[in-house]
Amino acid sequence: MFKNKIQLLAVMLGAILIFNSCKIPKIAQRPENTTTPVAYNNLPPDSLNIATMSWRIFFTDSLLVQLIDTAIAHNQELMITLQEIDIAKNDIRMKKGPLLPTVDGSFGIGADKVGRYTSQGAGDEATDITPGKKVPQIMPDFRLGMNMEWEIDIWKKLRNAKAAAVKRYLATIEGKNFVLTSLIAEVARSYYELVALDNQLEVVRRNILIQEDALEVVKVQKSAGRATELAVQKFEAEVAGTKSKEYEILQQIRVAENNINFLLGRFPQEIPRTKSGLEQMVPQLVHAGIPAQLLANRPDIKKAALELDASKLDVKVAKAEFYPSLKISASIGLDAFNPAFWIKIPESLFGSLAADLLGPLFNRNAITAEYLNANARQKQAIFGFERAILSGYMEVSNQLYLIDNLEKKYTLKARQAVALNTSVEVAKDLFSSARADYFEVLMTQRDALETKLELIETRQQQLNAVIDVYKALGGGCQ
């Protein structure tokens, strides 16, 4: 009769566990949107994509390639990212542990004293373990054994947790790739900035010589009574202003060199760079491919996709917490009040085996909250993934517009520079023959200098725009 009641109670508890497991809060989910436009900026679809090119092929300047190699080997931010990969790899190992039984070895020493006139004390007193020896009143306890515990992964909770850790590990690799593409682009941009500053410095120094020649002409004309002291002072002020620009550019060169050295993970030193004119550098022809390729090429989008996959698995793990879990525990070993009796087997042998079905019955608020939080984090991951796709498309679109506009701007600036170079010579001749005043000469020289500097800056912007579109397409980590 009593046995039947125990069985009935066990059945009732099992039914309650199963019923309780069915009461899971409903959550609203939606699939992520991966659709993209068919082309960029209404341009015809391109079958080629520069993102598939290795950066060693994309950048043709051997000095720049050497700098990028050094940056990849020594940049601290990239090294920090590599450690994040190792951390994520160790997380996989940690999540893999619960899938296997945990086995612990144990060794314990204790002592116990019971009353002689108790049932246990009387029994110990009457026990004849070894002829001629009595059981000690203070009973030592020497135990040597192994304990095992194992949760059977019925609902794939543990396997899903491990799979989520794998996804996050792969996401850290894509995060490293994103840092890598950003580093390559930053080194290239800083390098072209440095070359542009060298070219601007050369233009300014040539212009200083031209202005100093003009100043000497004005001084001669003043001696001959054909010019005034005002003209001399104006020309001297113009020379001083241009020389001050020289030191301003020298400071910018030092900052640009230090920035490159920082990216390369080393203390300041001179940066080797090409001495050819930046104006003669032709930006590489851009092939943007189609927007759908962003999902396969951009590391930040791939990272967001992997984090989304991991968040979906997190929801499954949190949902499995509502279900009963089956745990098996066992222990085996030797136990005696004297280690000498360990050899008496099976008398000194102890062991146990148990299977527990555990499940939440009441006060499931913590489990429910974590389940809802996991779902909210999944929604965040969906929005982050969609935002990464949109951001990537916008970056490429903006850079393609910029490349087109800079090409037109450079053509007009080059035409303006040619015209102003001619006008400088004309103004000098007219001024020497007293057919133009000094103000026209000064303004013409100033305009010519500014246009030459702007022409160099425009070429630098063109090169940077090509670098940025290469990065925006996901180039640099293939």
Secondary structure, 3 states (H helix, E strand, C coil): CHHHHHHHHHHHHHHHHHHHHHCCCCCCCCCCCCCCCCCCCCCCCCCCEHHHCCHHHHCCCHHHHHHHHHHHHHCHHHHHHHHHHHHHHHHHHHHHHHHCCEEEEEEEEEEEECCCCCHHHHHHHHCCCECCECCCCEEEEEEEEEEEEEEECCCCHHHHHHHHHHHHHHHHHHHHHHHHHHHHHHHHHHHHHHHHHHHHHHHHHHHHHHHHHHHHHHHHHHHCCCCCHHHHHHHHHHHHHHHHHHHHHHHHHHHHHHHHHHHCCCCCCCCCCCCCCHHHCCCCCCCECCHHHHHHHCHHHHHHHHHHHHHHHHHHHHHHCCCCEEEEEEEEEEEECCHHHHHCCCCCEEEEEEEEEECCCCCCHHHHHHHHHHHHHHHHHHHHHHHHHHHHHHHHHHHHHHHHHHHHHHHHHHHHHHHHHHHHHHHHHHHHCCCCCHHHHHHHHHHHHHHHHHHHHHHHHHHHHHHHHHHHCCCCCC
